[in-house]
Amino acid sequence: MRSKRVVVISGPPGSGKSTIARRLAEDSVYDRAVHMHTDDFYGYIRKGYVSPWLPEANDQNTVIIESFAASVKELAVGGYEVFVDGVLGPWFLDPWAQLAQDGLDVRYIVLRPDEQTTILRGVNRKEGNALTDIEAIKLMWQHFSDLGEYESHAIDTTHQDVNKTVALIKKMLAENAMRMA
């Protein structure tokens, strides 16, 4: 079976990653698609968990992201289009760049509403394990405020609803945009 596209939807907590990735997977142009939520992998930890935004979580985060990327690769090679959602900034793109080097079609998209919108969306989420701590959301938004070489992968979703954002990303994917080399 031919491998399919991997679309990484990233951004700070509250930017809409899960909602957008889920919708994109449901509306995939392929016959088979999956939405993978990185937070699920963190939820598997039963002992030794460290909040991922803390500096001392680096080793934990590295193991989680590499394990997650390995699972994504298996699904893509197995014929699924994979939509990943997670707080994956340039500091955690090595596994995804490796998938691209291995021949997978990897796209990287960062949802980046302005700080105030991100905070409002973040604290008003109703998901059971959603991060709603204002200071943590602000910190993560700041981490995404300058993406360096990946700045062109950011889209400002401040004034977009879910439907507009989904339509924009579908257009970008159809135009072969947001590729990781």
N, C-alpha and C positions, 0 to 999 in steps of 0.2 A: 504494500500500500504506500502511496506517495505521501510524504510529509506535507503538512499544512502550515499555515501562517501562525506565528506567535505574536500576539499584540499585548504589550505591557502598558497598562493604564496606571499611571503613577500620579503622585501629588501629595500634598499634606493631608492629614486627617480632616474630614469635612469637605473635601473638594469634589466629592461625587464619584470616586473611583468605582466603588462596588455597584452602585446603581447603573452607571454607564457600562461597565464591563458585563454585567448581567444582561442588560438590554442588547448589547452588541452580540453576545453569544446566542441569545434567543433569535436574533434577526440575521444570523450569519448567512453568507451567500453559499456556504458549504453545507453538505448534508449532515455533517457531524461537527459539533462545536461544544466546548466546555468552558465554564467560567471557574477559574481557580482564585481563591482568596488567600493571600499570604497569612492573614491573621489566623486562619484555621490551623496552620502549622504551629504557630506560637501557642495556640490553645491545647496542643498535644502535650506540652511540657507539664509534668506533674511534680517535679522537684527541681529546684535550682533556677526557676524563672527569674529573669531580670527584665524590668520594663525596657522595651526595645529602644526608646529614645535616650536612655541614659548611656554615658560613655562606657561604663563598665559592661554593657551588653554586647560589645563588639564581637567577641568570640562566639557568643550564642547566636547573634544575628548572622554571622558568616556561615555557620553550620546550617541554620534554618534556610537561608537563601540558596545555598548550594544544593541542599536536599530538595528544595522546592523546584529549582531549575532542572534538576535531574528528572523529577516527575513530569514537568512540563515537556521536556524533550521526548520522553517515552510516549506521551499522549500525541504530540505532534507527529512523531515518526509513525505512530499507529493510525494516522489519518484524521486526527481531530484538529480543527482550528482552535487554538487555545487563547483565551482572553484572561490575562493575569491582572489582578488588581492588588496593589500594595504600595507602601511607602518606600519606593525604590528610586533614590536619587542617584546622581553620578557616582557616589561613593559605593554603590552596590550594583554596578552594571557589568562587572567582569564576567559573571556567569552567563549573562545574556549576550554579551559580546562574543563569548566562546560559542554559544549556540549558533550565532550568525556565522562565525568562522567555520563551524561544522557543517554549514550549508543550509541551515534553516532560515526561513524568511522572517526575521525578527523586526518588529516595529516597536518604537518607544515613544509614548505620548504622555506628556505631563499636563494634567488639569491644574490650572493655577488661577483661581479667582483671586481678587484682591484680598488683603489680610482681613478686613472687617467682614466681608462676605464669608470667607472661610471659617472664621470664628463663629459667626451666627449659624452657619450650616452645621458646624461641628458640635456645638453645644446643644443644638435642637434635635440631634439624631435620636432615634428610638431603639436602635439595634442593641441587643443585650450586652455585647462586649465592646461597643464603640467607645473610643477615646473621646471624652467630653471635657477634659481638663483644659481650661483656657490657656494656661501658661505653656502646657505641652503642645497645644495646637499652634500657638504663636511661635514657639521654638521651631517646630517642624516647618511652618510656613516660611520662616526666615531661611531655613536650610534650602528651600526650593526657590528662593528669590533670585538666585544667580546660578544658573546651570552650566556655566562655562561653555564648553564646546557643544553642549546639548541644548543651549538656549533656544534654538530654532524648533525644538521638539515641544515647547510649551505653548499651550493655548489658553487665552484668557476667557474663562467661562463665567465671569462676574455677572454679566447680564444675559446669560443663556439659561433656558430651562433644559430639562433632560432631553426633550425631543430635538432641540436645536443642536445640542452638543453631540448627540448620537448621529444626526444627519451630517454634521461637519466631519466627524471622524470617519464615517462611511465614505464620504467623498474623498478624504485624504487617503484612505486605504485603496480605493479604486484608482486613485492617481499615483499609486506606488510611493506615497510620501512616508516620511518618518522612519525610514529604514535605518537599522543599525548595520554598520559595516564590519 
